[in-house]
Amino acid sequence: MGRRPHANEVKSTAWSYALTLCLLFTVSGVHAEAAEKTKPALSGATEAAARTAVKRGLDWLKELQREDGSWSSRNYPAMTALPLWAFSRSEHPDKDKVCEKAAAFVASFAKENGGIYKPPGKVIPTGGLSTYNTAMSMTALHAYDKRKYAEIILRARKFVAGSQLQGDSSNVGGFGYSHEGSGWRRRGDLSNTGWALMSMRKTQDMEDLRPSIEKRVDVDWEQALKFVEKLQNRDKDDDEHYGGFGYEQGAERGGTVEGKKDEKVRLRGYGSMTYAGLESMIYAQVDRTDPKVRSALEWAGKHWSVAENPGMGAKGLFYYYNIISKALSLFGTGALTDKDGKVIPWQDQLVGKLIADQSKDGSWVNKDNSLWEGNPVLVTSYAILTLEYVLGQ
Protein backbone atom coordinates (compact mmCIF):
# COMPACT_ATOMS: atom_id res chain seq x y z
CA MET A 1 0.00 0.00 0.00
CA GLY A 2 1.16 3.56 -0.65
CA ARG A 3 2.25 5.97 2.06
CA ARG A 4 -0.62 7.86 3.67
CA PRO A 5 -0.20 11.58 2.92
CA HIS A 6 0.58 13.92 5.78
CA ALA A 7 -2.15 16.38 6.75
CA ASN A 8 -0.03 19.31 5.53
CA GLU A 9 0.39 17.61 2.16
CA VAL A 10 -3.35 17.16 1.86
CA LYS A 11 -3.90 20.80 2.74
CA SER A 12 -1.27 21.87 0.22
CA THR A 13 -2.84 19.74 -2.49
CA ALA A 14 -6.26 21.22 -1.74
CA TRP A 15 -4.90 24.74 -2.02
CA SER A 16 -3.16 23.86 -5.29
CA TYR A 17 -6.38 22.46 -6.67
CA ALA A 18 -8.34 25.52 -5.60
CA LEU A 19 -5.74 27.80 -7.14
CA THR A 20 -5.86 25.83 -10.36
CA LEU A 21 -9.64 26.19 -10.49
CA CYS A 22 -9.37 29.94 -9.95
CA LEU A 23 -6.81 30.23 -12.73
CA LEU A 24 -8.95 28.17 -15.07
CA PHE A 25 -11.99 30.35 -14.48
CA THR A 26 -9.92 33.51 -14.86
CA VAL A 27 -8.43 32.33 -18.12
CA SER A 28 -11.80 31.22 -19.47
CA GLY A 29 -13.21 34.68 -18.84
CA VAL A 30 -15.79 33.49 -16.32
CA HIS A 31 -15.74 34.69 -12.73
CA ALA A 32 -14.26 32.26 -10.22
CA GLU A 33 -17.62 32.20 -8.46
CA ALA A 34 -18.91 30.16 -11.38
CA ALA A 35 -17.49 27.14 -9.55
CA GLU A 36 -20.68 27.25 -7.47
CA LYS A 37 -22.64 25.87 -10.41
CA THR A 38 -21.03 22.46 -10.01
CA LYS A 39 -23.25 21.68 -7.01
CA PRO A 40 -27.00 22.08 -7.61
CA ALA A 41 -29.00 23.64 -4.79
CA LEU A 42 -31.80 21.13 -5.13
CA SER A 43 -33.37 18.66 -2.74
CA GLY A 44 -32.47 15.05 -3.36
CA ALA A 45 -35.93 14.24 -4.69
CA THR A 46 -35.98 17.24 -7.04
CA GLU A 47 -32.50 16.51 -8.34
CA ALA A 48 -33.46 12.88 -9.01
CA ALA A 49 -36.61 14.01 -10.84
CA ALA A 50 -34.56 16.43 -12.94
CA ARG A 51 -32.14 13.69 -13.95
CA THR A 52 -35.04 11.43 -14.88
CA ALA A 53 -36.56 14.20 -17.00
CA VAL A 54 -33.24 14.69 -18.80
CA LYS A 55 -32.96 10.96 -19.51
CA ARG A 56 -36.53 10.80 -20.85
CA GLY A 57 -35.93 13.83 -23.07
CA LEU A 58 -32.69 12.39 -24.44
CA ASP A 59 -34.38 9.03 -25.06
CA TRP A 60 -37.03 10.85 -27.11
CA LEU A 61 -34.39 12.72 -29.12
CA LYS A 62 -32.42 9.52 -29.71
CA GLU A 63 -35.46 7.87 -31.31
CA LEU A 64 -35.94 10.83 -33.66
CA GLN A 65 -32.33 11.08 -34.83
CA ARG A 66 -32.03 10.25 -38.52
CA GLU A 67 -29.49 7.84 -39.93
CA ASP A 68 -27.39 10.77 -41.23
CA GLY A 69 -27.17 12.10 -37.64
CA SER A 70 -29.54 15.02 -38.08
CA TRP A 71 -32.69 16.21 -36.37
CA SER A 72 -35.40 18.52 -37.61
CA SER A 73 -34.54 20.77 -40.58
CA ARG A 74 -31.47 19.72 -42.57
CA ASN A 75 -31.10 23.31 -43.76
CA TYR A 76 -29.94 24.57 -40.38
CA PRO A 77 -27.05 22.74 -38.68
CA ALA A 78 -27.89 24.57 -35.43
CA MET A 79 -31.04 22.45 -35.20
CA THR A 80 -28.81 19.38 -34.89
CA ALA A 81 -26.09 21.19 -32.93
CA LEU A 82 -28.46 21.88 -30.02
CA PRO A 83 -29.34 18.19 -29.42
CA LEU A 84 -25.66 17.33 -29.93
CA TRP A 85 -24.74 19.84 -27.23
CA ALA A 86 -27.38 18.39 -24.90
CA PHE A 87 -26.11 14.82 -25.40
CA SER A 88 -22.48 15.94 -25.01
CA ARG A 89 -23.21 17.30 -21.53
CA SER A 90 -25.15 14.20 -20.50
CA GLU A 91 -24.47 10.76 -19.06
CA HIS A 92 -26.80 9.02 -21.48
CA PRO A 93 -25.77 5.40 -22.20
CA ASP A 94 -25.94 5.95 -25.99
CA LYS A 95 -24.18 9.30 -25.85
CA ASP A 96 -21.12 8.32 -27.91
CA LYS A 97 -23.07 6.72 -30.75
CA VAL A 98 -25.57 9.58 -30.97
CA CYS A 99 -22.94 12.31 -30.74
CA GLU A 100 -20.60 10.79 -33.31
CA LYS A 101 -23.31 10.79 -35.97
CA ALA A 102 -24.64 14.24 -35.03
CA ALA A 103 -21.18 15.84 -34.95
CA ALA A 104 -20.33 14.41 -38.37
CA PHE A 105 -23.56 15.88 -39.78
CA VAL A 106 -22.89 19.32 -38.27
CA ALA A 107 -19.26 19.29 -39.43
CA SER A 108 -20.36 18.51 -42.98
CA PHE A 109 -21.65 22.10 -43.24
CA ALA A 110 -18.21 23.63 -42.60
CA LYS A 111 -17.22 26.04 -45.35
CA GLU A 112 -13.83 27.22 -46.57
CA ASN A 113 -14.63 30.66 -45.15
CA GLY A 114 -14.99 29.07 -41.71
CA GLY A 115 -18.76 29.30 -41.44
CA ILE A 116 -20.88 26.28 -40.52
CA TYR A 117 -24.16 26.79 -42.35
CA LYS A 118 -26.09 26.13 -45.53
CA PRO A 119 -26.24 29.12 -47.90
CA PRO A 120 -29.80 30.19 -48.73
CA GLY A 121 -31.20 28.68 -51.91
CA LYS A 122 -32.16 30.78 -54.93
CA VAL A 123 -35.44 29.00 -55.58
CA ILE A 124 -36.45 28.04 -52.06
CA PRO A 125 -34.96 30.61 -49.64
CA THR A 126 -34.03 28.23 -46.82
CA GLY A 127 -30.71 28.08 -45.04
CA GLY A 128 -28.51 31.06 -44.26
CA LEU A 129 -28.41 32.62 -40.77
CA SER A 130 -24.67 32.02 -40.95
CA THR A 131 -23.56 33.71 -37.73
CA TYR A 132 -26.26 32.04 -35.64
CA ASN A 133 -25.65 28.57 -37.08
CA THR A 134 -21.87 28.84 -36.86
CA ALA A 135 -21.90 29.98 -33.23
CA MET A 136 -24.25 27.15 -32.20
CA SER A 137 -22.37 24.53 -34.20
CA MET A 138 -18.84 25.40 -33.05
CA THR A 139 -20.01 25.38 -29.42
CA ALA A 140 -21.55 21.92 -29.79
CA LEU A 141 -18.53 20.47 -31.61
CA HIS A 142 -16.28 21.90 -28.90
CA ALA A 143 -18.44 20.35 -26.18
CA TYR A 144 -18.33 16.95 -27.87
CA ASP A 145 -14.73 16.54 -29.15
CA LYS A 146 -12.75 19.74 -29.46
CA ARG A 147 -9.55 18.03 -30.58
CA LYS A 148 -11.14 15.98 -33.36
CA TYR A 149 -12.87 19.08 -34.70
CA ALA A 150 -10.12 21.57 -33.84
CA GLU A 151 -9.52 22.73 -37.40
CA ILE A 152 -13.21 23.38 -38.03
CA ILE A 153 -13.62 25.19 -34.71
CA LEU A 154 -10.58 27.39 -35.30
CA ARG A 155 -11.87 28.41 -38.74
CA ALA A 156 -15.32 28.99 -37.24
CA ARG A 157 -13.82 31.31 -34.62
CA LYS A 158 -12.33 33.39 -37.40
CA PHE A 159 -15.68 33.46 -39.19
CA VAL A 160 -17.62 34.58 -36.10
CA ALA A 161 -15.03 37.23 -35.27
CA GLY A 162 -15.34 38.47 -38.85
CA SER A 163 -19.12 38.65 -38.45
CA GLN A 164 -18.90 41.34 -35.78
CA LEU A 165 -20.42 44.51 -37.21
CA GLN A 166 -17.96 47.27 -37.99
CA GLY A 167 -18.12 50.84 -39.24
CA ASP A 168 -19.76 53.91 -37.78
CA SER A 169 -23.35 52.70 -37.45
CA SER A 170 -25.09 52.27 -34.12
CA ASN A 171 -24.82 48.49 -34.58
CA VAL A 172 -21.03 48.46 -34.43
CA GLY A 173 -19.73 45.79 -32.08
CA GLY A 174 -22.86 43.65 -32.28
CA PHE A 175 -23.80 40.59 -34.32
CA GLY A 176 -26.72 39.84 -36.60
CA TYR A 177 -28.06 36.60 -38.03
CA SER A 178 -25.84 36.51 -41.10
CA HIS A 179 -22.31 37.25 -42.17
CA GLU A 180 -23.61 38.31 -45.54
CA GLY A 181 -26.71 40.02 -46.89
CA SER A 182 -28.42 43.17 -45.69
CA GLY A 183 -31.45 44.37 -43.76
CA TRP A 184 -32.51 42.36 -40.71
CA ARG A 185 -29.87 39.71 -41.38
CA ARG A 186 -27.05 42.19 -40.79
CA ARG A 187 -28.76 44.24 -38.10
CA GLY A 188 -27.23 43.74 -34.68
CA ASP A 189 -29.42 42.21 -31.98
CA LEU A 190 -28.82 40.98 -28.46
CA SER A 191 -29.80 37.36 -29.09
CA ASN A 192 -27.27 36.77 -31.87
CA THR A 193 -24.69 38.85 -30.03
CA GLY A 194 -25.16 36.73 -26.93
CA TRP A 195 -24.75 33.45 -28.83
CA ALA A 196 -21.69 34.77 -30.65
CA LEU A 197 -19.98 35.99 -27.47
CA MET A 198 -20.77 32.74 -25.66
CA SER A 199 -19.35 30.66 -28.49
CA MET A 200 -16.15 32.70 -28.64
CA ARG A 201 -15.60 32.58 -24.88
CA LYS A 202 -16.37 28.87 -24.58
CA THR A 203 -13.99 27.98 -27.42
CA GLN A 204 -11.16 30.39 -26.66
CA ASP A 205 -8.94 27.57 -25.37
CA MET A 206 -8.69 26.44 -29.00
CA GLU A 207 -6.37 29.35 -29.74
CA ASP A 208 -3.61 27.40 -27.98
CA LEU A 209 -3.90 24.91 -30.85
CA ARG A 210 -3.69 27.52 -33.59
CA PRO A 211 -0.46 27.27 -35.62
CA SER A 212 2.15 29.72 -34.32
CA ILE A 213 2.45 31.35 -37.73
CA GLU A 214 -1.21 32.43 -37.52
CA LYS A 215 -2.47 35.40 -35.55
CA ARG A 216 -4.73 34.58 -32.63
CA VAL A 217 -8.40 35.34 -33.26
CA ASP A 218 -10.92 37.04 -31.02
CA VAL A 219 -13.80 39.49 -31.16
CA ASP A 220 -13.50 43.12 -30.12
CA TRP A 221 -14.90 42.69 -26.61
CA GLU A 222 -14.84 46.41 -25.85
CA GLN A 223 -16.99 47.23 -28.87
CA ALA A 224 -19.26 44.27 -28.15
CA LEU A 225 -19.86 45.53 -24.63
CA LYS A 226 -20.64 49.03 -25.90
CA PHE A 227 -23.27 47.57 -28.21
CA VAL A 228 -24.80 45.47 -25.43
CA GLU A 229 -24.96 48.49 -23.10
CA LYS A 230 -27.02 50.42 -25.65
CA LEU A 231 -29.80 47.90 -25.21
CA GLN A 232 -30.17 48.34 -21.45
CA ASN A 233 -32.66 50.73 -19.88
CA ARG A 234 -30.57 53.02 -17.67
CA ASP A 235 -33.32 55.32 -16.42
CA LYS A 236 -32.83 55.23 -12.64
CA ASP A 237 -36.04 57.17 -12.15
CA ASP A 238 -38.03 54.34 -13.70
CA ASP A 239 -38.09 51.65 -11.04
CA GLU A 240 -40.18 49.33 -13.23
CA HIS A 241 -37.86 49.21 -16.24
CA TYR A 242 -34.42 50.19 -14.93
CA GLY A 243 -31.83 47.51 -15.71
CA GLY A 244 -33.88 45.56 -18.25
CA PHE A 245 -32.60 44.76 -21.77
CA GLY A 246 -34.32 44.92 -25.14
CA TYR A 247 -33.70 42.93 -28.31
CA GLU A 248 -32.45 45.58 -30.73
CA GLN A 249 -32.30 49.33 -31.01
CA GLY A 250 -35.36 49.62 -33.24
CA ALA A 251 -37.50 48.06 -30.48
CA GLU A 252 -38.90 45.42 -32.86
CA ARG A 253 -39.66 43.23 -29.87
CA GLY A 254 -40.59 44.46 -26.42
CA GLY A 255 -41.42 48.03 -27.35
CA THR A 256 -40.36 51.27 -25.68
CA VAL A 257 -41.18 53.41 -22.66
CA GLU A 258 -40.76 57.10 -21.93
CA GLY A 259 -38.44 58.27 -19.19
CA LYS A 260 -40.16 59.13 -15.92
CA LYS A 261 -38.60 62.59 -15.75
CA ASP A 262 -36.83 63.37 -19.01
CA GLU A 263 -39.48 61.67 -21.23
CA LYS A 264 -36.76 60.21 -23.45
CA VAL A 265 -37.77 57.07 -25.32
CA ARG A 266 -35.97 53.96 -24.04
CA LEU A 267 -36.26 50.24 -24.63
CA ARG A 268 -38.71 48.31 -22.50
CA GLY A 269 -36.74 45.33 -21.26
CA TYR A 270 -38.11 41.82 -21.18
CA GLY A 271 -37.14 38.50 -19.65
CA SER A 272 -35.06 36.54 -22.14
CA MET A 273 -33.14 39.57 -23.38
CA THR A 274 -32.34 40.76 -19.86
CA TYR A 275 -30.71 37.41 -19.14
CA ALA A 276 -28.99 37.56 -22.55
CA GLY A 277 -27.59 40.95 -21.58
CA LEU A 278 -26.50 39.59 -18.21
CA GLU A 279 -24.78 36.61 -19.78
CA SER A 280 -23.09 38.79 -22.40
CA MET A 281 -21.68 41.08 -19.71
CA ILE A 282 -20.31 38.06 -17.84
CA TYR A 283 -18.54 36.76 -20.92
CA ALA A 284 -17.22 40.27 -21.58
CA GLN A 285 -15.71 40.06 -18.07
CA VAL A 286 -17.70 42.88 -16.53
CA ASP A 287 -17.31 42.69 -12.76
CA ARG A 288 -20.35 41.26 -11.00
CA THR A 289 -20.47 44.33 -8.74
CA ASP A 290 -20.79 46.69 -11.72
CA PRO A 291 -24.03 48.77 -11.62
CA LYS A 292 -25.04 47.49 -15.06
CA VAL A 293 -24.83 43.90 -13.82
CA ARG A 294 -26.50 44.61 -10.49
CA SER A 295 -29.38 46.52 -12.10
CA ALA A 296 -29.97 43.66 -14.56
CA LEU A 297 -30.16 41.21 -11.67
CA GLU A 298 -32.49 43.54 -9.79
CA TRP A 299 -34.79 43.79 -12.81
CA ALA A 300 -34.75 39.99 -13.12
CA GLY A 301 -35.65 39.60 -9.45
CA LYS A 302 -38.56 42.06 -9.65
CA HIS A 303 -39.97 40.36 -12.74
CA TRP A 304 -39.17 36.77 -11.86
CA SER A 305 -41.51 34.20 -13.38
CA VAL A 306 -41.46 30.68 -14.75
CA ALA A 307 -45.06 30.97 -15.94
CA GLU A 308 -44.10 33.33 -18.77
CA ASN A 309 -41.25 35.17 -20.46
CA PRO A 310 -41.73 38.51 -18.65
CA GLY A 311 -42.87 41.13 -21.12
CA MET A 312 -43.40 38.57 -23.91
CA GLY A 313 -45.83 36.04 -22.46
CA ALA A 314 -45.44 32.59 -24.05
CA LYS A 315 -43.21 33.85 -26.86
CA GLY A 316 -39.71 32.36 -26.64
CA LEU A 317 -40.56 30.73 -23.31
CA PHE A 318 -38.11 27.81 -23.52
CA TYR A 319 -35.36 30.02 -24.92
CA TYR A 320 -36.01 32.12 -21.81
CA TYR A 321 -35.67 29.09 -19.53
CA ASN A 322 -32.43 28.10 -21.22
CA ILE A 323 -30.81 31.50 -20.93
CA ILE A 324 -31.91 31.85 -17.28
CA SER A 325 -30.04 28.65 -16.46
CA LYS A 326 -26.90 29.73 -18.32
CA ALA A 327 -26.71 33.23 -16.88
CA LEU A 328 -27.65 32.46 -13.27
CA SER A 329 -25.48 29.33 -13.08
CA LEU A 330 -22.50 31.60 -13.67
CA PHE A 331 -23.50 33.63 -10.61
CA GLY A 332 -24.44 30.81 -8.28
CA THR A 333 -27.50 29.78 -6.33
CA GLY A 334 -28.16 33.04 -4.51
CA ALA A 335 -27.82 35.32 -7.51
CA LEU A 336 -31.47 36.33 -7.67
CA THR A 337 -33.40 38.08 -4.91
CA ASP A 338 -36.89 39.55 -4.72
CA LYS A 339 -37.76 43.15 -3.81
CA ASP A 340 -37.46 42.29 -0.11
CA GLY A 341 -33.97 40.86 -0.54
CA LYS A 342 -35.02 37.23 -0.13
CA VAL A 343 -33.22 34.70 -2.29
CA ILE A 344 -35.43 33.31 -5.05
CA PRO A 345 -35.13 29.50 -5.34
CA TRP A 346 -34.91 29.81 -9.10
CA GLN A 347 -33.42 26.35 -9.62
CA ASP A 348 -36.25 24.53 -7.81
CA GLN A 349 -38.91 26.58 -9.55
CA LEU A 350 -37.38 26.16 -12.98
CA VAL A 351 -36.95 22.41 -12.55
CA GLY A 352 -40.47 22.06 -11.18
CA LYS A 353 -41.98 23.91 -14.14
CA LEU A 354 -40.08 21.86 -16.72
CA ILE A 355 -40.98 18.56 -15.08
CA ALA A 356 -44.65 19.59 -14.97
CA ASP A 357 -44.62 20.57 -18.66
CA GLN A 358 -42.83 17.49 -20.01
CA SER A 359 -45.01 15.37 -22.30
CA LYS A 360 -45.61 11.70 -21.65
CA ASP A 361 -43.25 10.76 -24.49
CA GLY A 362 -40.42 12.77 -22.87
CA SER A 363 -40.52 15.80 -25.16
CA TRP A 364 -41.42 19.45 -24.64
CA VAL A 365 -43.13 21.89 -26.98
CA ASN A 366 -44.45 25.45 -26.81
CA LYS A 367 -47.99 26.01 -28.07
CA ASP A 368 -46.85 29.46 -29.20
CA ASN A 369 -44.83 28.89 -32.38
CA SER A 370 -44.03 32.53 -33.09
CA LEU A 371 -40.29 31.99 -32.42
CA TRP A 372 -39.99 28.45 -33.82
CA GLU A 373 -40.93 26.95 -30.46
CA GLY A 374 -43.63 24.83 -32.00
CA ASN A 375 -40.71 22.61 -33.04
CA PRO A 376 -40.41 19.91 -30.32
CA VAL A 377 -36.79 19.06 -31.20
CA LEU A 378 -35.70 22.64 -30.64
CA VAL A 379 -37.76 23.06 -27.47
CA THR A 380 -36.76 19.69 -26.02
CA SER A 381 -33.10 20.55 -26.58
CA TYR A 382 -33.58 23.89 -24.82
CA ALA A 383 -35.31 22.14 -21.90
CA ILE A 384 -32.63 19.45 -21.51
CA LEU A 385 -29.81 21.98 -21.64
CA THR A 386 -31.64 24.06 -19.03
CA LEU A 387 -31.87 21.10 -16.68
CA GLU A 388 -28.25 20.16 -17.32
CA TYR A 389 -27.09 23.64 -16.37
CA VAL A 390 -29.15 23.53 -13.19
CA LEU A 391 -27.70 20.10 -12.38
CA GLY A 392 -24.18 21.38 -12.96
CA GLN A 393 -23.46 18.98 -15.80
Secondary structure, DSSP 4 states (H G I P E B T S, - for coil): -PPPPPHHHHHHHHHHHHHHHHHHHHHTTS-GGGGGGGS----HHHHHHHHHHHHHHHHHHHHH--TTS--S-TT-THHHHHHHHHHHTS--TTHHHHHHHHHHHHHTTB-TTS-BS-PPPSSS-----HHHHHHHHHHHHHHHHTTTTHHHHHHHHHHHHHHS--SSSTTTT-B-S-SS-SGGGTS-BHHHHHHHHHHHHHTGGGGGGS-TTSPP----HHHHHHHHHHTB---TT-TTTTT-B-SSTT-SSS-EEE-TTT--EEE---HHHHHHHHHHHHHTT--TTSHHHHHHHHHHHHT--SSSBTTTBTTTHHHHHHHHHHHHHHH-GGG-B-TTSPBP-HHHHHHHHHHHH--TTS----S--TTSTT-HHHHHHHHHHHHHHHHT-
